[in-house]
């Protein structure tokens, strides 16, 4: 078993790793040549100029101000100085609320840790149970519930503390839910005008033999929303066109690369091979080859663009419908449109940056089948992944390695190597196994057909959390593959499952401490160093950059990465809540993680990350729900653990805790969650009234007409926009419906507003 000495070795390794990363960052960030890597957000906002343009030749690349090296940790207080309202204006509500997750961790676990060390540790430590037993144990186990004798009255202390920790956690969660809900409503009320505030996405438009989709949508909303409908943009399948445009961009990058190479050495013309990735095939002139490829792609793009714009076959039964007021959009988005609830489905449109255009072309009827396929695939991914996880866990077992590889025993028994294997290797190996998982889960979410980037990230985050819960948490606690565990659980009573897991929990505290240090300490410090973006930027800058625009495109600011970051944070909430009563010694390691991560990610959000979309903190109900889940799991496992400790009198009183916690969750869901899924009509009317008073002559149609044009067509729409469209606002043209069996459109139709969204 690992000892405090092993934990000390692991802590030393990870502290030194984190310090090395932070020191390297502090030095690299002040070098002028790296300015665009560590401050890209300010460049994108146009508020920072390159230091390479001034000074001497050496000072353009190296910081010669030696006083700045003495202030190498000044970025930490600087990251904390920006007030939250200013941070919201600077980076958006999503980023500001994301940081509050780390603050919640500190608010929950600092008081719990103080109470745990003041009460729980003395209660556990002042026993002699493990010393008098024949079991192998570590120094950490002496501080855990494992050291309390069977049937002891001391278990009442653990019961009382479980109640105290639960009530405190629920209080913090309720307070934060209330604050974030208020922040969201204030943000929506005070924010500048956005297209998604007036726009609804309509899907499953029924086919009509007499009318096109655009005519059908227009007539439907003129009939059913006559006072509020303004304009619409039907959605076209432009996926093939997007592929061609992306392919052309790649070819253009290669052409730029070879032209730059040729300009640096005109005596030698660059060449390439025509085969895959230029690795084999006929050798040709590289510049001529890629120029020819680009010309061919231009013709294909032109033909495909014309085909999509003119062909009715590319139109899919969906449209972005915009209204004259936020109130009108709110009513439409939050109501059923027809007698048949499967037709004319309406929901709030994502903001234009948030739309995932590729999935808009997926037939609505296929979504259910796609989600069933992904459910099955995810099930097998989760449970087959347990096999490498089990192998990783065996690395922590010195006896297992010595038994399998006896010739390594003299080397393994060396104290430093043994401490390294037990205290560092399992955590880093598990981290490596999890590197590719987020990309796989994101591909699954895309296949399911979600139409916004925020929804994709939230879905992927949910799956990532479930995966971490089953494979990292349960998989690390219980030995054997997931299918073996599944078989055991299926043949066990439901009451025995918490006992099985609960018994193993104290024994795995050491592993989770090392995992927190590797993933939480060194991992977070590595995030601020941005080693990968640093290398890629300098490679691009050397090989591809010709102009200032090229240099801007070489920057990779990245994003918060909600789909990976939030589930990892939730794993720490789970570990903290589970071990708060069992092994409080783990809590300081979690507190260090939350504190370090808060400072690091606040710095990154202020200076680096450029969020691709703004969902106004729509993810918060997921955050709240996962912390509640962790709380319930911790209560059930404690119940199972105490039942094995013959604490018959105190264990039944724990049954009340999960019931109260679930009731609390339902209360919060009913009280605060509507703010995240609906837009109050009162708020919409207030915003509309204020806007009419401030801007009585606002031309809303011109603001909304091209808001949801596919990015591929933005330039085309700007070139082809007709100034006569403004006149159509003053002189509407009546367009009668072609349907003979139904009522004609009762109001004039502003046909100029029914532009085609090529998505």
ZAMARGU-4260 file (C-alpha; in steps of 0.2 Angstrom, whole numbers, plus 5000, padded with zeros to 4 digits):
<rodrens>
0) 5000/5000/5000 | 5005/5018/4997 | 5011/5028/5012 | 5012/5046/5016 | 5030/5045/5009
5) 5024/5039/4992 | 5011/5053/4992 | 5025/5065/4997 | 5035/5059/4982 | 5020/5061/4970
10) 5016/5078/4977 | 5034/5084/4975 | 5035/5078/4957 | 5018/5086/4953 | 5022/5102/4962
15) 5039/5103/4953 | 5030/5100/4936 | 5017/5113/4940 | 5030/5125/4945 | 5041/5122/4930
20) 5026/5125/4918 | 5021/5141/4927 | 5039/5147/4927 | 5041/5143/4909 | 5025/5152/4905
25) 5030/5167/4915 | 5046/5169/4905 | 5039/5165/4888 | 5024/5176/4890 | 5034/5192/4891
30) 5045/5188/4876 | 5039/5199/4861 | 5040/5185/4849 | 5027/5175/4859 | 5015/5190/4861
35) 5001/5183/4849 | 5002/5166/4858 | 4998/5172/4875 | 4987/5188/4872 | 4977/5183/4856
40) 4961/5189/4863 | 4967/5207/4863 | 4973/5206/4845 | 4956/5200/4839 | 4948/5214/4848
45) 4960/5226/4840 | 4966/5233/4857 | 4984/5227/4856 | 4998/5230/4843 | 5013/5219/4840
50) 5029/5223/4850 | 5039/5216/4835 | 5036/5232/4825 | 5046/5244/4837 | 5063/5243/4845
55) 5080/5236/4841 | 5082/5220/4831 | 5086/5210/4847 | 5072/5218/4858 | 5059/5213/4845
60) 5062/5195/4849 | 5069/5195/4867 | 5063/5205/4882 | 5078/5215/4888 | 5069/5223/4903
65) 5076/5212/4917 | 5064/5220/4930 | 5050/5211/4921 | 5058/5195/4925 | 5057/5199/4944
70) 5039/5201/4942 | 5036/5185/4933 | 5021/5180/4944 | 5012/5197/4942 | 5000/5188/4930
75) 4991/5180/4945 | 4985/5196/4954 | 4982/5204/4937 | 4970/5189/4932 | 4960/5193/4948
80) 4958/5211/4946 | 4945/5213/4932 | 4928/5214/4941 | 4915/5201/4935 | 4903/5214/4926
85) 4918/5220/4916 | 4923/5202/4913 | 4906/5198/4906 | 4907/5213/4894 | 4924/5207/4889
90) 4922/5188/4887 | 4903/5185/4888 | 4892/5177/4901 | 4897/5159/4897 | 4915/5162/4902
95) 4911/5172/4917 | 4898/5159/4924 | 4910/5145/4919 | 4923/5152/4931 | 4909/5152/4945
100) 4910/5133/4944 | 4928/5134/4952 | 4922/5146/4965 | 4908/5134/4970 | 4921/5121/4973
105) 4930/5133/4985 | 4914/5138/4993 | 4909/5120/4996 | 4925/5112/5001 | 4935/5125/5011
110) 4922/5124/5025 | 4920/5106/5024 | 4939/5103/5024 | 4940/5114/5040 | 4926/5104/5048
115) 4933/5087/5042 | 4950/5090/5049 | 4943/5098/5065 | 4931/5084/5069 | 4933/5069/5057
120) 4951/5066/5057 | 4953/5066/5076 | 4938/5054/5077 | 4946/5042/5064 | 4964/5044/5070
125) 4962/5041/5089 | 4958/5022/5086 | 4969/5007/5085 | 4959/4996/5074 | 4971/4995/5059
130) 4986/4993/5070 | 4978/4978/5079 | 4973/4970/5063 | 4983/4959/5051 | 4977/4970/5036
135) 4990/4980/5026 | 4986/4998/5028 | 4994/5015/5024 | 4996/5031/5035 | 4982/5039/5025
140) 4970/5024/5031 | 4974/5029/5049 | 4965/5046/5045 | 4950/5037/5037 | 4934/5029/5042
145) 4943/5012/5040 | 4952/5015/5057 | 4935/5015/5066 | 4931/4999/5074 | 4915/4989/5069
150) 4899/4994/5078 | 4907/5009/5086 | 4897/5024/5092 | 4909/5035/5084 | 4899/5032/5067
155) 4886/5044/5074 | 4899/5058/5071 | 4900/5052/5052 | 4881/5052/5051 | 4880/5070/5058
160) 4894/5076/5047 | 4885/5069/5032 | 4870/5079/5036 | 4880/5095/5039 | 4890/5093/5023
165) 4874/5090/5013 | 4865/5105/5020 | 4880/5116/5017 | 4882/5110/4999 | 4863/5112/4995
170) 4864/5130/5003 | 4879/5135/4991 | 4870/5127/4976 | 4854/5136/4979 | 4863/5152/4982
175) 4873/5150/4966 | 4858/5144/4955 | 4849/5160/4961 | 4863/5171/4957 | 4867/5164/4940
180) 4848/5164/4935 | 4848/5183/4939 | 4864/5185/4930 | 4856/5177/4914 | 4840/5187/4915
185) 4850/5203/4917 | 4862/5199/4903 | 4847/5195/4891 | 4839/5211/4896 | 4854/5223/4895
190) 4863/5215/4880 | 4863/5223/4864 | 4851/5217/4850 | 4855/5200/4843 | 4846/5191/4829
195) 4842/5176/4840 | 4831/5186/4851 | 4819/5189/4837 | 4821/5172/4828 | 4813/5155/4829
200) 4820/5139/4821 | 4805/5130/4813 | 4808/5111/4808 | 4797/5097/4801 | 4788/5109/4789
205) 4775/5097/4780 | 4777/5095/4761 | 4764/5103/4750 | 4761/5099/4732 | 4756/5117/4727
210) 4769/5127/4736 | 4788/5128/4739 | 4795/5127/4757 | 4798/5146/4757 | 4780/5150/4751
215) 4773/5138/4763 | 4783/5145/4778 | 4778/5163/4773 | 4759/5159/4772 | 4759/5149/4787
220) 4766/5163/4798 | 4756/5177/4790 | 4740/5167/4794 | 4745/5161/4812 | 4756/5176/4817
225) 4749/5190/4807 | 4754/5205/4819 | 4772/5199/4823 | 4779/5189/4808 | 4793/5199/4799
230) 4803/5188/4788 | 4811/5171/4786 | 4825/5162/4778 | 4823/5144/4772 | 4838/5132/4775
235) 4847/5124/4760 | 4859/5109/4761 | 4875/5117/4757 | 4886/5103/4765 | 4894/5098/4748
240) 4898/5117/4745 | 4906/5119/4762 | 4917/5104/4759 | 4923/5111/4742 | 4927/5128/4750
245) 4936/5120/4764 | 4946/5109/4752 | 4950/5125/4742 | 4957/5133/4758 | 4968/5119/4761
250) 4975/5119/4743 | 4977/5138/4745 | 4988/5135/4761 | 4999/5123/4752 | 5000/5135/4737
255) 5005/5150/4749 | 5018/5138/4757 | 5027/5134/4741 | 5026/5152/4734 | 5034/5158/4750
260) 5047/5144/4749 | 5051/5149/4731 | 5052/5168/4735 | 5065/5164/4748 | 5075/5153/4736
265) 5071/5158/4718 | 5086/5147/4711 | 5076/5131/4715 | 5058/5129/4711 | 5048/5118/4723
270) 5041/5101/4718 | 5028/5089/4725 | 5021/5072/4721 | 5004/5069/4715 | 5000/5055/4727
275) 4992/5055/4744 | 4999/5069/4755 | 5013/5071/4742 | 5021/5055/4748 | 5022/5046/4731
280) 5016/5047/4713 | 5023/5058/4699 | 5034/5073/4704 | 5027/5089/4697 | 5030/5108/4700
285) 5022/5112/4716 | 5016/5129/4712 | 5008/5124/4695 | 5000/5109/4703 | 4991/5118/4717
290) 4987/5133/4706 | 4978/5120/4694 | 4969/5112/4708 | 4963/5128/4715 | 4956/5134/4698
295) 4947/5117/4696 | 4940/5119/4713 | 4934/5137/4709 | 4924/5130/4694 | 4916/5116/4705
300) 4912/5129/4719 | 4904/5141/4706 | 4893/5126/4699 | 4888/5120/4716 | 4884/5137/4722
305) 4873/5140/4707 | 4865/5123/4709 | 4861/5126/4728 | 4854/5143/4725 | 4843/5139/4710
310) 4838/5121/4713 | 4823/5118/4724 | 4829/5100/4728 | 4842/5108/4740 | 4829/5116/4751
315) 4826/5106/4767 | 4809/5107/4777 | 4816/5120/4790 | 4818/5139/4791 | 4823/5153/4802
320) 4808/5164/4805 | 4810/5181/4812 | 4797/5192/4821 | 4795/5211/4823 | 4797/5209/4842
325) 4805/5198/4855 | 4788/5196/4862 | 4781/5188/4846 | 4797/5177/4845 | 4794/5171/4863
330) 4776/5166/4860 | 4780/5157/4844 | 4796/5148/4851 | 4786/5142/4867 | 4770/5136/4860
335) 4763/5122/4849 | 4759/5128/4832 | 4747/5115/4825 | 4735/5101/4830 | 4748/5089/4825
340) 4763/5091/4838 | 4775/5083/4826 | 4774/5096/4813 | 4779/5114/4812 | 4791/5112/4827
345) 4797/5128/4834 | 4811/5132/4846 | 4823/5147/4849 | 4835/5149/4835 | 4854/5148/4841
350) 4863/5164/4839 | 4871/5164/4821 | 4889/5160/4828 | 4881/5145/4837 | 4873/5137/4823
355) 4881/5120/4817 | 4876/5121/4799 | 4881/5103/4794 | 4867/5096/4805 | 4853/5107/4798
360) 4852/5096/4783 | 4849/5080/4792 | 4831/5074/4790 | 4821/5077/4806 | 4814/5059/4805
365) 4831/5051/4805 | 4836/5059/4822 | 4828/5046/4833 | 4837/5032/4823 | 4853/5041/4824
370) 4851/5043/4843 | 4847/5025/4846 | 4863/5020/4836 | 4874/5032/4846 | 4866/5025/4862
375) 4872/5008/4858 | 4889/5013/4852 | 4891/5024/4868 | 4887/5009/4879 | 4900/4998/4871
380) 4913/5012/4871 | 4910/5015/4889 | 4911/4997/4895 | 4925/4991/4883 | 4936/5005/4889
385) 4936/4998/4906 | 4949/4985/4900 | 4963/4998/4898 | 4958/5006/4913 | 4959/4990/4923
390) 4977/4988/4916 | 4981/5005/4921 | 4975/5002/4939 | 4986/4986/4940 | 5001/4998/4938
395) 4998/5004/4956 | 4999/4986/4962 | 5017/4983/4966 | 5014/4965/4970 | 5005/4962/4954
400) 5020/4969/4944 | 5032/4958/4953 | 5021/4943/4951 | 5019/4946/4932 | 5037/4951/4929
405) 5048/4944/4944 | 5064/4949/4936 | 5060/4967/4939 | 5058/4965/4958 | 5075/4971/4963
410) 5073/4987/4952 | 5055/4990/4958 | 5059/4988/4977 | 5071/5003/4976 | 5062/5016/4986
415) 5062/5031/4974 | 5056/5020/4959 | 5043/5011/4970 | 5036/5028/4976 | 5036/5034/4958
420) 5026/5019/4951 | 5013/5020/4965 | 5012/5039/4967 | 5013/5046/4949 | 5013/5033/4935
425) 4994/5027/4937 | 4988/5045/4936 | 4998/5050/4921 | 4994/5034/4912 | 4975/5036/4915
430) 4977/5054/4908 | 4985/5048/4892 | 4971/5035/4889 | 4958/5049/4891 | 4966/5061/4878
435) 4957/5055/4863 | 4940/5052/4871 | 4933/5070/4870 | 4935/5070/4851 | 4926/5053/4849
440) 4911/5059/4860 | 4910/5075/4850 | 4909/5065/4834 | 4895/5055/4842 | 4885/5071/4846
445) 4887/5078/4829 | 4881/5061/4822 | 4865/5063/4833 | 4861/5079/4824 | 4861/5093/4836
450) 4860/5110/4827 | 4870/5121/4839 | 4888/5121/4845 | 4882/5124/4863 | 4870/5109/4862
455) 4884/5098/4855 | 4896/5103/4869 | 4883/5100/4882 | 4878/5083/4875 | 4897/5078/4874
460) 4900/5085/4892 | 4886/5074/4899 | 4893/5058/4890 | 4910/5063/4896 | 4904/5064/4914
465) 4895/5047/4913 | 4911/5040/4906 | 4922/5047/4920 | 4910/5041/4933 | 4909/5023/4927
470) 4927/5021/4921 | 4938/5033/4932 | 4928/5033/4948 | 4919/5016/4948 | 4932/5008/4937
475) 4946/5013/4949 | 4937/5007/4965 | 4932/4990/4958 | 4944/4978/4950 | 4939/4968/4935
480) 4932/4974/4918 | 4916/4983/4917 | 4907/4968/4910 | 4912/4958/4925 | 4906/4972/4936
485) 4890/4973/4926 | 4887/4954/4928 | 4891/4955/4947 | 4878/4970/4949 | 4865/4961/4939
490) 4866/4946/4950 | 4867/4956/4966 | 4853/4964/4976 | 4851/4982/4973 | 4855/4985/4992
495) 4872/4976/4990 | 4879/4987/4976 | 4882/5002/4988 | 4890/4990/5000 | 4902/4982/4987
500) 4908/4999/4981 | 4908/5007/4998 | 4919/4994/5005 | 4932/4998/4992 | 4931/5017/4993
505) 4944/5020/5008 | 4957/5009/4999 | 4957/5020/4984 | 4960/5037/4992 | 4979/5036/4987
510) 4976/5033/4969 | 4963/5048/4968 | 4975/5059/4977 | 4989/5056/4964 | 4976/5058/4950
515) 4971/5075/4957 | 4989/5080/4957 | 4993/5074/4940 | 4977/5080/4931 | 4972/5094/4942
520) 4989/5102/4947 | 5001/5098/4933 | 4987/5097/4920 | 4980/5115/4924 | 4998/5122/4925
525) 5001/5114/4908 | 4986/5122/4901 | 4992/5140/4904 | 5009/5136/4895 | 5000/5132/4879
530) 5015/5122/4872 | 5005/5115/4857 | 4998/5132/4851 | 5015/5140/4854 | 5024/5127/4843
535) 5011/5127/4829 | 5011/5146/4829 | 5029/5148/4826 | 5029/5134/4813 | 5015/5143/4804
540) 5024/5160/4806 | 5040/5153/4799 | 5033/5143/4784 | 5016/5151/4779 | 5015/5169/4785
545) 5017/5182/4772 | 5005/5196/4777 | 4999/5203/4794 | 4982/5194/4790 | 4991/5177/4788
550) 4999/5181/4805 | 4982/5184/4813 | 4975/5167/4806 | 4990/5158/4813 | 4985/5162/4830
555) 4974/5149/4839 | 4966/5157/4854 | 4955/5141/4858 | 4940/5141/4869 | 4935/5136/4887
560) 4931/5119/4880 | 4915/5116/4890 | 4913/5098/4884 | 4930/5093/4892 | 4933/5105/4906
565) 4916/5104/4915 | 4915/5085/4916 | 4933/5085/4923 | 4928/5098/4936 | 4913/5087/4941
570) 4924/5072/4944 | 4933/5083/4958 | 4916/5087/4965 | 4911/5069/4966 | 4928/5064/4974
575) 4927/5078/4986 | 4909/5074/4992 | 4912/5055/4992 | 4928/5057/5003 | 4923/5071/5014
580) 4916/5059/5027 | 4927/5044/5022 | 4944/5051/5020 | 4945/5070/5023 | 4964/5070/5020
585) 4959/5071/5001 | 4950/5087/5002 | 4966/5099/5003 | 4972/5092/4986 | 4955/5096/4978
590) 4955/5114/4986 | 4972/5117/4978 | 4965/5112/4961 | 4950/5123/4962 | 4961/5138/4968
595) 4974/5136/4955 | 4962/5132/4941 | 4952/5147/4945 | 4967/5159/4943 | 4973/5150/4927
600) 4957/5150/4918 | 4953/5167/4923 | 4969/5173/4915 | 4965/5162/4900 | 4948/5169/4898
605) 4954/5187/4899 | 4969/5186/4888 | 4968/5170/4877 | 4951/5161/4874 | 4940/5168/4861
610) 4923/5160/4864 | 4914/5154/4847 | 4897/5157/4853 | 4886/5164/4868 | 4873/5154/4876
615) 4870/5165/4891 | 4875/5152/4903 | 4862/5139/4896 | 4873/5125/4903 | 4870/5129/4922
620) 4856/5117/4925 | 4868/5103/4919 | 4881/5109/4931 | 4869/5110/4946 | 4862/5093/4941
625) 4879/5084/4941 | 4884/5091/4958 | 4867/5085/4965 | 4871/5068/4957 | 4888/5067/4965
630) 4880/5072/4982 | 4867/5058/4981 | 4880/5045/4975 | 4891/5050/4990 | 4876/5047/5002
635) 4872/5030/4995 | 4890/5024/4996 | 4892/5030/5014 | 4876/5021/5018 | 4884/5005/5010
640) 4900/5008/5019 | 4892/5010/5036 | 4882/4994/5033 | 4898/4985/5032 | 4904/4993/5048
645) 4890/4985/5058 | 4883/5003/5062 | 4865/4996/5062 | 4858/5011/5072 | 4865/5025/5062
650) 4864/5018/5044 | 4845/5019/5042 | 4845/5038/5047 | 4855/5041/5031 | 4840/5035/5020
655) 4832/5052/5023 | 4847/5061/5015 | 4845/5056/4997 | 4827/5059/4998 | 4829/5077/5005
660) 4843/5080/4991 | 4832/5074/4977 | 4817/5085/4984 | 4829/5100/4985 | 4834/5097/4967
665) 4816/5096/4961 | 4813/5113/4970 | 4828/5121/4961 | 4822/5114/4945 | 4805/5121/4946
670) 4811/5138/4954 | 4826/5142/4944 | 4828/5131/4928 | 4814/5140/4918 | 4825/5155/4917
675) 4837/5144/4907 | 4824/5136/4895 | 4811/5150/4892 | 4811/5168/4890 | 4798/5177/4901
680) 4785/5187/4890 | 4786/5201/4903 | 4805/5203/4900 | 4802/5202/4881 | 4789/5216/4882
685) 4800/5227/4893 | 4814/5225/4881 | 4804/5229/4866 | 4796/5244/4874 | 4812/5252/4878
690) 4819/5248/4861 | 4804/5257/4852 | 4806/5272/4863 | 4825/5273/4860 | 4825/5269/4841
695) 4808/5273/4834 | 4814/5272/4816 | 4824/5256/4818 | 4824/5245/4802 | 4823/5228/4810
700) 4821/5219/4793 | 4838/5224/4786 | 4846/5218/4803 | 4838/5201/4802 | 4837/5197/4783
705) 4854/5190/4781 | 4858/5185/4799 | 4856/5167/4796 | 4864/5165/4779 | 4876/5151/4778
710) 4894/5158/4781 | 4899/5150/4764 | 4886/5162/4755 | 4889/5178/4765 | 4900/5186/4752
715) 4888/5181/4738 | 4873/5188/4747 | 4882/5205/4750 | 4886/5206/4732 | 4869/5202/4726
720) 4859/5212/4739 | 4847/5224/4730 | 4845/5241/4736 | 4827/5240/4730 | 4824/5229/4745
725) 4822/5244/4756 | 4808/5251/4745 | 4798/5235/4748 | 4796/5240/4766 | 4786/5255/4760
730) 4777/5246/4746 | 4772/5228/4750 | 4768/5217/4736 | 4753/5205/4738 | 4757/5187/4735
735) 4742/5176/4734 | 4744/5157/4739 | 4743/5144/4726 | 4733/5132/4736 | 4716/5130/4730
740) 4708/5121/4744 | 4714/5133/4758 | 4712/5151/4763 | 4722/5164/4754 | 4734/5174/4764
745) 4724/5188/4772 | 4739/5200/4773 | 4751/5208/4761 | 4767/5198/4760 | 4784/5207/4760
750) 4792/5195/4749 | 4808/5204/4750 | 4810/5197/4767 | 4809/5179/4762 | 4827/5177/4758
755) 4834/5160/4756 | 4846/5154/4769 | 4859/5143/4761 | 4863/5132/4775
</rodrens>
